[in-house]
Amino acid sequence: MFILLITIYTTQELSRDKFHEKGDQVYAMDWGNMMIFSYLLGEKLKSSIPEIQEVSPVNSIITKRVVQIEDRIEEIDFLVVAPTFFDFFSFPLLVGSKENAFKDKTYALVSESFAQRAFAGKDPLGQTIKIDDNVSVVVNGVIADIKNSAIHYGDILISHETASQIDKCIMSEGCWGTSIYMMLPKQADVRAVEEKIRLFMNELQDIKPEQEDSYQVSLVPLKELYFSPLNPGSYWFYKGDRAFVVILISIGCTILLFAIINYINLTVAQNGFRAKEMAVRSLLGSSRFELFSRMVTESTLVCFISFLLGFLLLFSILPAANQLLQTTIDVGAFLSPVTISLLIRFIVLMGLVTGLLPAIIISKARPIEVVKGTFRKQTKVAFSKFFITFQNTITIILVAVSITMIWQTSHMVNAPLGFKKDNLIYIATYGWSENNPELAKTLINELNQLACVNWAVGAQGTPIDGGSNRGARINGQSVRFQILTGNDDYFDMLGIQIIKENNLAGTFGYYINEHVMQLASIDENALEIKTDDGWNSPIAGIVKNFHMENISRGLDPVLLEKSKLM
């Protein structure tokens, strides 16, 4: 059961985005460890760099929006795509035409699972979906659920034009929330294209030539995006952990090895009984090959029965496994004619491997040795000690590793991050609070009326999501700041410790953490951040270092603005 679970999961992980027909030509853009950009940037790059044949921006940040279908109301996730989406990605379109999918900006595609629950028994084509009470789209196709990809699943796929009516930031120049995929010729010099994009981006951001080493451009192949260290995960991409996959494969191989050893051990332990049987068969005329074949056939049959039982048990633990691994293990997608053929060969191979040694030992037994009892003693001494010693050694190593992992996990869960995290609930608004501050104020007021809530505050960015970011050079040192904004209650709620207050008396300024001072060589008595590119800001004070997200992430240079947002 566990071997099947590990096999299906790791196969699924390692095959992410390997099925796209033009996957070898598609790249996701990264600039200075950032893979989100302005929607308009893609077309600018295409018109400026000849090697870029086409671009396809994708945005998945519009999540949990309320839609109305006839008299039903549902909360769903969107995927915002360009008309070139199907030129880049080979996701199956079950109903409709890929060429005309987004012929009109009001057209939308719905996922297969969403269509089944929203339009049960009806033809989804032509159906109208109302979004946020003020935007309507017409269903122009049904796409198979996006799986096995770094690209996020969406219940509904809409155009950027439609998305801009939901969130006006989507298509604005200054809104960087879109991932950009670009298609290059098959024989393109990727490194040369990266250099051209880097020069273009530096010119676009008015970065001086002597500062150009601040931001490097990388084009990440689509087929490698899921495991790429540049992939930030979160809203824009699903992110995998190759090391975790390798560990699981190692565990699966260990379980399989133990199973083989156990079977051989148990079979050899029965050699006295089986040897008598084989001796009688030999005396009755059975050849050594016939005896050997019988033992191998038995082990193959046991493997086949074990496989069937394991396969049935697999379905009983799938819900728990999906929750533990934070994924959806798709057994149906795994069972193709190719994999079924491989599984049959695997069962036969395991039958041969597990039955080979016992078959050799028992089939060569001579009747006289069996009668005297010397055969059982010889085999027990020769093989049992070796297998038991080997198995116990591996078991001790695995127990030691497990204890170490438990300690390390406990440390990561309980390690102090430098801010309060107990009894706090973080509600991500994905930008709607900035677009509709009155609605956000209403939400905060309603939350504060609840008996179970001590207080609720609004903020832009938290240590959980990392906030926004900005790059600069200070004293020749490249620094990428994480920026968080909130009022006094926000500081108190998170327990952010101010270790130096400059008392700016209402003047705008950032509190900086100790890490900024260290990275940029800023004196503790400095009253202003001065960047090499001319961006200056008063320093409101200094706060104690704290970790973003979790303890495994190193310290970030942080700018905190005290501001009453709502």
PAPADO-209991 format. One record per residue (C-alpha): x, y, z; residue in three letters. Coordinates in pm, whole numbers, plus 50000, padded with zeros to 5 digits. Example, Ala and Ser with C-alpha at 12.3 -4.5 7.8 and 13.67 -1.06 7.14 Angstrom:
BEGIN
[[51230, 49550, 50780], "ALA"]
[[51367, 49894, 50714], "SER"]
***
This chain:
BEGIN
[[50000, 50000, 50000], "MET"]
[[50272, 50247, 50100], "PHE"]
[[50486, 50161, 49799], "ILE"]
[[50189, 50225, 49569], "LEU"]
[[50111, 50553, 49748], "LEU"]
[[50472, 50673, 49723], "ILE"]
[[50499, 50559, 49360], "THR"]
[[50185, 50743, 49248], "ILE"]
[[50268, 51060, 49444], "TYR"]
[[50633, 51085, 49330], "THR"]
[[50541, 51002, 48969], "THR"]
[[50280, 51276, 48982], "GLN"]
[[50528, 51526, 49129], "GLU"]
[[50807, 51447, 48882], "LEU"]
[[50572, 51469, 48581], "SER"]
[[50450, 51825, 48652], "ARG"]
[[50419, 52025, 48327], "ASP"]
[[50597, 51753, 48127], "LYS"]
[[50295, 51703, 47900], "PHE"]
[[50284, 52041, 47723], "HIS"]
[[50352, 52003, 47349], "GLU"]
[[50556, 52325, 47333], "LYS"]
[[50692, 52296, 47685], "GLY"]
[[51054, 52300, 47562], "ASP"]
[[51001, 52649, 47419], "GLN"]
[[50808, 52804, 47708], "VAL"]
[[50986, 52994, 47986], "TYR"]
[[50869, 53180, 48296], "ALA"]
[[51051, 53506, 48362], "MET"]
[[51234, 53583, 48686], "ASP"]
[[51396, 53916, 48768], "TRP"]
[[51592, 53943, 49088], "GLY"]
[[51416, 53643, 49250], "ASN"]
[[51078, 53789, 49159], "MET"]
[[50842, 53621, 48914], "MET"]
[[50551, 53867, 48913], "ILE"]
[[50530, 54171, 48690], "PHE"]
[[50300, 54424, 48532], "SER"]
[[50054, 54277, 48282], "TYR"]
[[50172, 54531, 48022], "LEU"]
[[50537, 54428, 48052], "LEU"]
[[50490, 54116, 47840], "GLY"]
[[50390, 54306, 47526], "GLU"]
[[50674, 54555, 47580], "LYS"]
[[50926, 54271, 47594], "LEU"]
[[50778, 54104, 47286], "LYS"]
[[50798, 54425, 47081], "SER"]
[[51154, 54501, 47197], "SER"]
[[51326, 54160, 47181], "ILE"]
[[51295, 53971, 46847], "PRO"]
[[51365, 53627, 46998], "GLU"]
[[51043, 53642, 47201], "ILE"]
[[50787, 53493, 46963], "GLN"]
[[50485, 53530, 47191], "GLU"]
[[50395, 53604, 47553], "VAL"]
[[50117, 53472, 47772], "SER"]
[[50060, 53654, 48103], "PRO"]
[[49880, 53460, 48377], "VAL"]
[[49739, 53596, 48702], "ASN"]
[[49587, 53381, 48976], "SER"]
[[49552, 53633, 49257], "ILE"]
[[49175, 53686, 49219], "ILE"]
[[49053, 53424, 49466], "THR"]
[[48739, 53350, 49663], "LYS"]
[[48506, 53580, 49470], "ARG"]
[[48130, 53543, 49494], "VAL"]
[[47954, 53444, 49171], "VAL"]
[[47586, 53395, 49095], "GLN"]
[[47452, 53135, 48853], "ILE"]
[[47077, 53170, 48823], "GLU"]
[[46965, 53143, 49188], "ASP"]
[[47285, 52978, 49317], "ARG"]
[[47565, 53171, 49490], "ILE"]
[[47912, 53026, 49523], "GLU"]
[[48261, 53140, 49624], "GLU"]
[[48526, 53045, 49368], "ILE"]
[[48882, 53101, 49244], "ASP"]
[[48968, 53264, 48911], "PHE"]
[[49258, 53222, 48673], "LEU"]
[[49323, 53527, 48456], "VAL"]
[[49474, 53434, 48119], "VAL"]
[[49553, 53577, 47776], "ALA"]
[[49410, 53464, 47437], "PRO"]
[[49749, 53294, 47377], "THR"]
[[49696, 53061, 47675], "PHE"]
[[49632, 52747, 47468], "PHE"]
[[49924, 52826, 47235], "ASP"]
[[50150, 52775, 47537], "PHE"]
[[49978, 52512, 47749], "PHE"]
[[49828, 52178, 47645], "SER"]
[[49547, 52162, 47897], "PHE"]
[[49255, 51974, 47734], "PRO"]
[[48950, 52178, 47636], "LEU"]
[[48657, 51937, 47674], "LEU"]
[[48387, 52164, 47531], "VAL"]
[[48439, 52454, 47294], "GLY"]
[[48717, 52570, 47063], "SER"]
[[49065, 52672, 47175], "LYS"]
[[49089, 52920, 46887], "GLU"]
[[48770, 53100, 46991], "ASN"]
[[48789, 53049, 47367], "ALA"]
[[48856, 53417, 47438], "PHE"]
[[48744, 53568, 47108], "LYS"]
[[48531, 53811, 47305], "ASP"]
[[48656, 53967, 47630], "LYS"]
[[48331, 53868, 47804], "THR"]
[[48390, 53498, 47732], "TYR"]
[[48502, 53266, 48010], "ALA"]
[[48597, 52902, 48047], "LEU"]
[[48484, 52692, 48342], "VAL"]
[[48663, 52392, 48488], "SER"]
[[48514, 52046, 48447], "GLU"]
[[48445, 52004, 48819], "SER"]
[[48287, 52350, 48846], "PHE"]
[[48067, 52282, 48540], "ALA"]
[[47946, 51956, 48692], "GLN"]
[[47832, 52116, 49016], "ARG"]
[[47711, 52448, 48871], "ALA"]
[[47534, 52324, 48557], "PHE"]
[[47436, 51969, 48651], "ALA"]
[[47231, 51824, 48367], "GLY"]
[[47258, 52142, 48159], "LYS"]
[[47471, 52253, 47867], "ASP"]
[[47720, 52503, 48017], "PRO"]
[[47784, 52679, 47683], "LEU"]
[[47615, 53017, 47672], "GLY"]
[[47534, 53023, 48041], "GLN"]
[[47583, 53357, 48218], "THR"]
[[47781, 53393, 48539], "ILE"]
[[47753, 53710, 48745], "LYS"]
[[48062, 53813, 48942], "ILE"]
[[48058, 54050, 49241], "ASP"]
[[47714, 54186, 49139], "ASP"]
[[47859, 54407, 48863], "ASN"]
[[48043, 54188, 48610], "VAL"]
[[47894, 53918, 48388], "SER"]
[[48069, 53659, 48171], "VAL"]
[[47940, 53406, 47920], "VAL"]
[[48063, 53046, 47935], "VAL"]
[[48237, 52964, 47606], "ASN"]
[[48396, 52632, 47695], "GLY"]
[[48481, 52371, 47957], "VAL"]
[[48845, 52300, 48037], "ILE"]
[[48968, 51987, 48214], "ALA"]
[[49064, 52065, 48573], "ASP"]
[[49417, 52206, 48574], "ILE"]
[[49625, 51938, 48744], "LYS"]
[[49982, 51820, 48743], "ASN"]
[[50112, 52171, 48681], "SER"]
[[50283, 52461, 48858], "ALA"]
[[49998, 52679, 48729], "ILE"]
[[49719, 52729, 48979], "HIS"]
[[49380, 52569, 48936], "TYR"]
[[49092, 52805, 48864], "GLY"]
[[48718, 52737, 48871], "ASP"]
[[48674, 53001, 48599], "ILE"]
[[48927, 53130, 48344], "LEU"]
[[48867, 53491, 48240], "ILE"]
[[49045, 53753, 48031], "SER"]
[[49252, 54034, 48176], "HIS"]
[[48998, 54285, 48046], "GLU"]
[[48723, 54119, 48248], "THR"]
[[48950, 54081, 48551], "ALA"]
[[49028, 54455, 48545], "SER"]
[[48657, 54519, 48605], "GLN"]
[[48681, 54307, 48920], "ILE"]
[[49016, 54449, 49033], "ASP"]
[[49124, 54760, 48844], "LYS"]
[[49483, 54702, 48951], "CYS"]
[[49520, 54396, 48723], "ILE"]
[[49603, 54590, 48403], "MET"]
[[49761, 54900, 48555], "SER"]
[[50124, 54990, 48493], "GLU"]
[[50224, 54987, 48857], "GLY"]
[[50048, 54666, 48960], "CYS"]
[[50298, 54379, 48960], "TRP"]
[[50098, 54065, 49016], "GLY"]
[[50120, 53882, 48683], "THR"]
[[50355, 53599, 48589], "SER"]
[[50488, 53624, 48233], "ILE"]
[[50545, 53320, 48015], "TYR"]
[[50728, 53366, 47688], "MET"]
[[50787, 53141, 47390], "MET"]
[[51131, 53126, 47228], "LEU"]
[[51249, 52946, 46913], "PRO"]
[[51366, 52588, 46968], "LYS"]
[[51732, 52671, 46912], "GLN"]
[[51727, 53008, 47088], "ALA"]
[[52027, 53122, 47293], "ASP"]
[[51848, 53154, 47626], "VAL"]
[[52142, 53322, 47800], "ARG"]
[[52155, 53590, 47530], "ALA"]
[[51781, 53655, 47565], "VAL"]
[[51821, 53684, 47942], "GLU"]
[[52089, 53951, 47894], "GLU"]
[[51867, 54148, 47656], "LYS"]
[[51578, 54135, 47903], "ILE"]
[[51808, 54240, 48186], "ARG"]
[[51924, 54548, 47996], "LEU"]
[[51564, 54628, 47904], "PHE"]
[[51444, 54593, 48264], "MET"]
[[51727, 54803, 48404], "ASN"]
[[51652, 55077, 48151], "GLU"]
[[51281, 55052, 48228], "LEU"]
[[51347, 55092, 48601], "GLN"]
[[51605, 55366, 48541], "ASP"]
[[51884, 55160, 48697], "ILE"]
[[52224, 55309, 48615], "LYS"]
[[52485, 55096, 48433], "PRO"]
[[52707, 55073, 48742], "GLU"]
[[52411, 54924, 48929], "GLN"]
[[52311, 54665, 48670], "GLU"]
[[52449, 54380, 48877], "ASP"]
[[52165, 54440, 49125], "SER"]
[[51904, 54242, 48929], "TYR"]
[[51969, 53935, 48721], "GLN"]
[[51717, 53792, 48475], "VAL"]
[[51652, 53419, 48459], "SER"]
[[51424, 53234, 48220], "LEU"]
[[51296, 52923, 48395], "VAL"]
[[51190, 52642, 48159], "PRO"]
[[50824, 52554, 48209], "LEU"]
[[50912, 52189, 48264], "LYS"]
[[51145, 52286, 48551], "GLU"]
[[50930, 52560, 48706], "LEU"]
[[50762, 52341, 48969], "TYR"]
[[51093, 52249, 49135], "PHE"]
[[51280, 52569, 49053], "SER"]
[[51439, 52746, 49355], "PRO"]
[[51329, 53073, 49190], "LEU"]
[[50963, 52969, 49206], "ASN"]
[[50810, 53170, 49494], "PRO"]
[[50504, 52949, 49519], "GLY"]
[[50212, 53115, 49699], "SER"]
[[49940, 53273, 49485], "TYR"]
[[50110, 53252, 49148], "TRP"]
[[50257, 52903, 49131], "PHE"]
[[50242, 52567, 49297], "TYR"]
[[50587, 52478, 49426], "LYS"]
[[50739, 52135, 49477], "GLY"]
[[51022, 52009, 49693], "ASP"]
[[51255, 51783, 49497], "ARG"]
[[51447, 51683, 49812], "ALA"]
[[51122, 51565, 49972], "PHE"]
[[51042, 51357, 49663], "VAL"]
[[51388, 51197, 49676], "VAL"]
[[51338, 51119, 50047], "ILE"]
[[51003, 50953, 49973], "LEU"]
[[51157, 50747, 49692], "ILE"]
[[51430, 50636, 49934], "SER"]
[[51167, 50541, 50193], "ILE"]
[[50973, 50346, 49930], "GLY"]
[[51285, 50157, 49825], "CYS"]
[[51363, 50080, 50191], "THR"]
[[51011, 49947, 50253], "ILE"]
[[51039, 49734, 49940], "LEU"]
[[51380, 49602, 50045], "LEU"]
[[51246, 49511, 50390], "PHE"]
[[50948, 49336, 50232], "ALA"]
[[51178, 49128, 50011], "ILE"]
[[51402, 49039, 50306], "ILE"]
[[51103, 48949, 50524], "ASN"]
[[50958, 48722, 50258], "TYR"]
[[51290, 48548, 50204], "ILE"]
[[51341, 48514, 50581], "ASN"]
[[50997, 48366, 50639], "LEU"]
[[51029, 48131, 50342], "THR"]
[[51373, 48007, 50447], "VAL"]
[[51246, 47964, 50804], "ALA"]
[[50994, 47715, 50666], "GLN"]
[[51266, 47526, 50480], "ASN"]
[[51228, 47214, 50698], "GLY"]
[[50866, 47167, 50605], "PHE"]
[[50910, 47276, 50242], "ARG"]
[[51228, 47071, 50200], "ALA"]
[[51043, 46755, 50298], "LYS"]
[[50773, 46841, 50045], "GLU"]
[[51030, 46903, 49772], "MET"]
[[51224, 46588, 49865], "ALA"]
[[50908, 46380, 49826], "VAL"]
[[50832, 46548, 49493], "ARG"]
[[51191, 46479, 49384], "SER"]
[[51160, 46112, 49475], "LEU"]
[[50834, 46096, 49278], "LEU"]
[[51014, 46217, 48966], "GLY"]
[[50996, 46597, 48968], "SER"]
[[51301, 46760, 48817], "SER"]
[[51498, 47034, 48993], "ARG"]
[[51369, 47288, 48738], "PHE"]
[[51008, 47192, 48818], "GLU"]
[[51075, 47237, 49190], "LEU"]
[[51242, 47572, 49124], "PHE"]
[[50952, 47691, 48902], "SER"]
[[50695, 47595, 49167], "ARG"]
[[50867, 47811, 49433], "MET"]
[[50898, 48113, 49201], "VAL"]
[[50536, 48078, 49089], "THR"]
[[50422, 48074, 49452], "GLU"]
[[50616, 48394, 49534], "SER"]
[[50476, 48564, 49222], "THR"]
[[50122, 48468, 49324], "LEU"]
[[50181, 48607, 49675], "VAL"]
[[50310, 48934, 49521], "CYS"]
[[50002, 48959, 49298], "PHE"]
[[49762, 48903, 49590], "ILE"]
[[49957, 49155, 49800], "SER"]
[[49936, 49409, 49520], "PHE"]
[[49557, 49372, 49495], "LEU"]
[[49513, 49408, 49872], "LEU"]
[[49750, 49706, 49880], "GLY"]
[[49565, 49871, 49593], "PHE"]
[[49230, 49835, 49774], "LEU"]
[[49377, 49966, 50101], "LEU"]
[[49523, 50263, 49913], "LEU"]
[[49179, 50414, 49859], "PHE"]
[[49106, 50399, 50232], "SER"]
[[49405, 50620, 50319], "ILE"]
[[49388, 50862, 50022], "LEU"]
[[49193, 51133, 50210], "PRO"]
[[49446, 51132, 50495], "ALA"]
[[49739, 51122, 50251], "ALA"]
[[49599, 51415, 50050], "ASN"]
[[49559, 51619, 50368], "GLN"]
[[49907, 51531, 50493], "LEU"]
[[50081, 51604, 50162], "LEU"]
[[49861, 51904, 50077], "GLN"]
[[49784, 51771, 49731], "THR"]
[[49538, 51557, 49537], "THR"]
[[49674, 51214, 49452], "ILE"]
[[49505, 51112, 49127], "ASP"]
[[49505, 50732, 49105], "VAL"]
[[49290, 50737, 48790], "GLY"]
[[49538, 50953, 48599], "ALA"]
[[49821, 50722, 48707], "PHE"]
[[49655, 50406, 48572], "LEU"]
[[49726, 50429, 48200], "SER"]
[[49793, 50129, 47971], "PRO"]
[[50166, 50202, 48000], "VAL"]
[[50169, 50208, 48382], "THR"]
[[49948, 49898, 48405], "ILE"]
[[50194, 49713, 48182], "SER"]
[[50483, 49833, 48401], "LEU"]
[[50302, 49725, 48718], "LEU"]
[[50248, 49374, 48580], "ILE"]
[[50618, 49351, 48492], "ARG"]
[[50705, 49480, 48839], "PHE"]
[[50491, 49211, 49006], "ILE"]
[[50660, 48939, 48797], "VAL"]
[[51004, 49084, 48877], "LEU"]
[[50927, 49097, 49251], "MET"]
[[50801, 48735, 49235], "GLY"]
[[51129, 48632, 49076], "LEU"]
[[51345, 48834, 49317], "VAL"]
[[51166, 48719, 49633], "THR"]
[[51135, 48358, 49522], "GLY"]
[[51477, 48312, 49363], "LEU"]
[[51691, 48249, 49672], "LEU"]
[[51442, 48024, 49857], "PRO"]
[[51383, 47831, 49532], "ALA"]
[[51756, 47776, 49479], "ILE"]
[[51809, 47664, 49840], "ILE"]
[[51511, 47430, 49869], "ILE"]
[[51522, 47286, 49515], "SER"]
[[51880, 47170, 49563], "LYS"]
[[51799, 46987, 49888], "ALA"]
[[51898, 46621, 49882], "ARG"]
[[51650, 46375, 50033], "PRO"]
[[51917, 46219, 50260], "ILE"]
[[52000, 46561, 50416], "GLU"]
[[51632, 46629, 50473], "VAL"]
[[51584, 46294, 50647], "VAL"]
[[51889, 46353, 50872], "LYS"]
[[51777, 46714, 50953], "GLY"]
[[52113, 46867, 50856], "THR"]
[[51966, 47071, 50568], "PHE"]
[[51743, 47290, 50791], "ARG"]
[[52030, 47363, 51030], "LYS"]
[[52267, 47465, 50749], "GLN"]
[[52027, 47707, 50583], "THR"]
[[51910, 47861, 50910], "LYS"]
[[52264, 47943, 51020], "VAL"]
[[52379, 48063, 50679], "ALA"]
[[52099, 48304, 50590], "PHE"]
[[51902, 48404, 50898], "SER"]
[[52193, 48572, 51075], "LYS"]
[[52284, 48781, 50772], "PHE"]
[[51930, 48904, 50699], "PHE"]
[[51841, 48973, 51063], "ILE"]
[[52165, 49165, 51123], "THR"]
[[52119, 49370, 50808], "PHE"]
[[51755, 49447, 50884], "GLN"]
[[51819, 49546, 51245], "ASN"]
[[52103, 49776, 51141], "THR"]
[[51880, 49961, 50892], "ILE"]
[[51599, 49976, 51149], "THR"]
[[51825, 50137, 51411], "ILE"]
[[51941, 50396, 51156], "ILE"]
[[51581, 50476, 51054], "LEU"]
[[51467, 50509, 51417], "VAL"]
[[51756, 50750, 51485], "ALA"]
[[51667, 50954, 51175], "VAL"]
[[51298, 50960, 51275], "SER"]
[[51377, 51086, 51625], "ILE"]
[[51601, 51357, 51477], "THR"]
[[51326, 51462, 51235], "MET"]
[[51069, 51479, 51516], "ILE"]
[[51300, 51703, 51720], "TRP"]
[[51371, 51924, 51420], "GLN"]
[[51003, 51952, 51328], "THR"]
[[50914, 52038, 51685], "SER"]
[[51184, 52306, 51683], "HIS"]
[[51053, 52459, 51357], "MET"]
[[50694, 52465, 51487], "VAL"]
[[50777, 52609, 51827], "ASN"]
[[51081, 52827, 51749], "ALA"]
[[51026, 53196, 51836], "PRO"]
[[50987, 53405, 51521], "LEU"]
[[51027, 53743, 51685], "GLY"]
[[50656, 53829, 51663], "PHE"]
[[50343, 53702, 51834], "LYS"]
[[50161, 53425, 51650], "LYS"]
[[49941, 53257, 51911], "ASP"]
[[49566, 53323, 51893], "ASN"]
[[49604, 53536, 51580], "LEU"]
[[49394, 53488, 51267], "ILE"]
[[49519, 53630, 50937], "TYR"]
[[49258, 53711, 50670], "ILE"]
[[49408, 53766, 50324], "ALA"]
[[49208, 54017, 50118], "THR"]
[[49424, 54004, 49802], "TYR"]
[[49385, 54375, 49732], "GLY"]
[[49008, 54425, 49765], "TRP"]
[[49054, 54616, 50092], "SER"]
[[49260, 54878, 49907], "GLU"]
[[49008, 54900, 49622], "ASN"]
[[48709, 54916, 49858], "ASN"]
[[48825, 55066, 50192], "PRO"]
[[48468, 55123, 50313], "GLU"]
[[48391, 54752, 50279], "LEU"]
[[48713, 54675, 50466], "ALA"]
[[48616, 54913, 50748], "LYS"]
[[48280, 54741, 50772], "THR"]
[[48448, 54401, 50798], "LEU"]
[[48682, 54523, 51074], "ILE"]
[[48395, 54681, 51268], "ASN"]
[[48191, 54362, 51242], "GLU"]
[[48484, 54153, 51362], "LEU"]
[[48542, 54384, 51657], "ASN"]
[[48178, 54330, 51762], "GLN"]
[[48235, 53956, 51807], "LEU"]
[[48279, 53841, 52166], "ALA"]
[[48560, 53605, 52067], "CYS"]
[[48766, 53885, 51904], "VAL"]
[[48983, 54107, 52123], "ASN"]
[[49049, 54345, 51836], "TRP"]
[[49087, 54346, 51459], "ALA"]
[[49307, 54577, 51254], "VAL"]
[[49377, 54637, 50886], "GLY"]
[[49726, 54624, 50740], "ALA"]
[[49916, 54602, 50414], "GLN"]
[[50147, 54308, 50447], "GLY"]
[[50221, 54082, 50743], "THR"]
[[50511, 53858, 50849], "PRO"]
[[50296, 53572, 50719], "ILE"]
[[50270, 53689, 50355], "ASP"]
[[50591, 53895, 50342], "GLY"]
[[50423, 54219, 50237], "GLY"]
[[50541, 54405, 49928], "SER"]
[[50903, 54455, 49833], "ASN"]
[[51139, 54715, 49692], "ARG"]
[[51499, 54690, 49582], "GLY"]
[[51769, 54953, 49629], "ALA"]
[[52141, 55001, 49666], "ARG"]
[[52272, 55156, 49986], "ILE"]
[[52641, 55233, 50028], "ASN"]
[[52710, 55010, 49730], "GLY"]
[[52521, 54718, 49886], "GLN"]
[[52220, 54567, 49706], "SER"]
[[51920, 54538, 49942], "VAL"]
[[51568, 54409, 49876], "ARG"]
[[51331, 54539, 50142], "PHE"]
[[51008, 54373, 50258], "GLN"]
[[50756, 54650, 50335], "ILE"]
[[50478, 54620, 50597], "LEU"]
[[50225, 54891, 50685], "THR"]
[[49996, 54911, 50985], "GLY"]
[[49886, 55127, 51277], "ASN"]
[[49986, 55122, 51646], "ASP"]
[[49743, 54838, 51717], "ASP"]
[[49905, 54638, 51437], "TYR"]
[[50248, 54680, 51600], "PHE"]
[[50108, 54585, 51942], "ASP"]
[[49913, 54286, 51809], "MET"]
[[50224, 54137, 51648], "LEU"]
[[50441, 54230, 51945], "GLY"]
[[50694, 54411, 51726], "ILE"]
[[50958, 54549, 51961], "GLN"]
[[51073, 54906, 51896], "ILE"]
[[51426, 54934, 52036], "ILE"]
[[51488, 55294, 51924], "LYS"]
[[51237, 55571, 51859], "GLU"]
[[51341, 55881, 51662], "ASN"]
[[51022, 56075, 51745], "ASN"]
[[50951, 56216, 51399], "LEU"]
[[50632, 56381, 51528], "ALA"]
[[50400, 56287, 51244], "GLY"]
[[50658, 56302, 50965], "THR"]
[[50644, 56006, 50728], "PHE"]
[[50922, 55757, 50786], "GLY"]
[[51001, 55389, 50804], "TYR"]
[[51096, 55183, 51103], "TYR"]
[[51384, 54959, 50998], "ILE"]
[[51487, 54631, 51154], "ASN"]
[[51836, 54558, 51283], "GLU"]
[[51909, 54350, 50975], "HIS"]
[[51876, 54657, 50749], "VAL"]
[[52139, 54836, 50954], "MET"]
[[52373, 54541, 50924], "GLN"]
[[52325, 54485, 50551], "LEU"]
[[52344, 54851, 50448], "ALA"]
[[52601, 54957, 50709], "SER"]
[[52364, 55220, 50854], "ILE"]
[[52473, 55388, 51177], "ASP"]
[[52230, 55341, 51468], "GLU"]
[[52204, 55719, 51506], "ASN"]
[[52123, 55779, 51137], "ALA"]
[[51798, 55967, 51078], "LEU"]
[[51760, 55892, 50706], "GLU"]
[[51798, 55607, 50458], "ILE"]
[[51992, 55730, 50158], "LYS"]
[[52002, 55507, 49853], "THR"]
[[52254, 55527, 49572], "ASP"]
[[51974, 55592, 49321], "ASP"]
[[51842, 55897, 49509], "GLY"]
[[51552, 55743, 49704], "TRP"]
[[51568, 55883, 50056], "ASN"]
[[51338, 55833, 50353], "SER"]
[[51344, 55940, 50721], "PRO"]
[[51407, 55662, 50973], "ILE"]
[[51125, 55662, 51228], "ALA"]
[[51303, 55413, 51450], "GLY"]
[[51461, 55070, 51479], "ILE"]
[[51276, 54746, 51556], "VAL"]
[[51407, 54411, 51670], "LYS"]
[[51462, 54146, 51404], "ASN"]
[[51182, 53897, 51331], "PHE"]
[[51141, 53617, 51078], "HIS"]
[[50899, 53619, 50787], "MET"]
[[50681, 53311, 50737], "GLU"]
[[50880, 53057, 50944], "ASN"]
[[51213, 52991, 51110], "ILE"]
[[51358, 52824, 50799], "SER"]
[[51352, 53155, 50614], "ARG"]
[[51650, 53376, 50692], "GLY"]
[[51618, 53729, 50818], "LEU"]
[[51483, 53985, 50570], "ASP"]
[[51558, 54357, 50561], "PRO"]
[[51222, 54506, 50666], "VAL"]
[[51071, 54853, 50639], "LEU"]
[[50766, 54914, 50860], "LEU"]
[[50539, 55212, 50814], "GLU"]
[[50310, 55321, 51095], "LYS"]
[[49994, 55433, 50924], "SER"]
[[49624, 55419, 51006], "LYS"]
[[49490, 55247, 50696], "LEU"]
[[49129, 55186, 50796], "MET"]
***
